[in-house]
Amino acid sequence: MVKEVYDITMAMNLKEIEKLIKEALPDALVDIQDLAGDGNHYSATVTSSQFSGKSKIEQHKMVYNSLKGKMGNELHALAIKTKE
């Protein structure tokens, strides 16, 4: 008898994503949209004074780093737009 094991990764919800971003960027205004209604494909607009003087790449890295390795795991896809 063969036992099949499936790795089921739980999707992240909007509030979890917002919480992680705000922990790293406390002054951030965060607007997250569920693009496909599946809990796996999101768009986030993040506004923070901490982005001042940083390139878009640096700003996006700040947001990705705030997710603490969940991107690609619990969080499948996140389109990011940053503003100062």
For each residue, the residues with C-beta under 8 A, 3 or more apart:
1:
2:
3:
4:
5:
6:
7:
8:
9: 73 74
10: 74
11: 38 39 40 74 75 76
12: 16 17 39 70 74 75
13: 16 17 39
14: 17 18 32 34 42
15: 18 19
16: 12 13 19 20
17: 12 13 14 20 21 30 32 42 44 67 75 78
18: 14 15 21 22 30 32
19: 15 16 22 23
20: 16 17 23 24 66 67 68 70
21: 17 18 24 25 28 30 44 46 63 66 67
22: 18 19 25 26 28 30
23: 19 20 26 66
24: 20 21 62 65 66
25: 21 22 28 46 48 50 62 63 66
26: 22 23
27: 48 49 50
28: 21 22 25 46 47 48 50
29: 46 47 48
30: 17 18 21 22 44 45 46 47
31: 44 45 46
32: 14 17 18 42 43 44 45
33: 42 43 44
34: 14 37 38 39 41 42
35: 41 42 43 77 79
36: 40 41
37: 34
38: 11 34 41
39: 11 12 13 34
40: 11 36 75 76 77
41: 34 35 36 38 76 77
42: 14 17 32 33 34 35 75 77 78 79
43: 32 33 35 78 79 80 81
44: 17 21 30 31 32 33 63 78 79 80 81
45: 30 31 32 81 82 83
46: 21 25 28 29 30 31 59 63 80 81 82 83
47: 28 29 30 51 82 83 84
48: 25 27 28 29 51 62 82 83 84
49: 27 52 84
50: 25 27 28 54 62
51: 47 48 54 58 59 62 82 83 84
52: 49 84
53:
54: 50 51 58 59 62
55: 58 59
56: 59 60 82
57: 60 61
58: 51 54 55 61 62
59: 46 51 54 55 56 62 63 82
60: 56 57 63 64 80 82
61: 57 58 64 65
62: 24 25 48 50 51 54 58 59 65 66
63: 21 25 44 46 59 60 66 67 80 82
64: 60 61 67 71 80
65: 24 61 62 68
66: 20 21 23 24 25 62 63
67: 17 20 21 63 64 70 71 75 78
68: 20 65
69: 73
70: 12 20 67 73 74 75
71: 64 67 75 78
72: 75 76
73: 9 69 70
74: 9 10 11 12 70
75: 11 12 17 40 42 67 70 71 72 78
76: 11 40 41 72
77: 35 40 41 42
78: 17 42 43 44 67 71 75
79: 35 42 43 44
80: 43 44 46 60 63 64
81: 43 44 45 46
82: 45 46 47 48 51 56 59 60 63
83: 45 46 47 48 51
84: 47 48 49 51 52
